């Protein structure tokens, strides 16, 4: 039988020990990442799709006035 309370205590103990070890570590940087002089991503021009709204309303199963009607948690 799995004792959840015992496992929870063990996990907390492991995490606390890990955090203490990290705090004692020397040479750990506060900041992560690096800055590049040039971007590696290509610039993509964005364009507006003027027909998008019309297509969305055509595809939507339920509409009310100028809104789409959605349902939550409908599996």
Helices and strands as residue ranges (DSSP letters): H 4-24, H 52-59, E 63-64, E 67-68
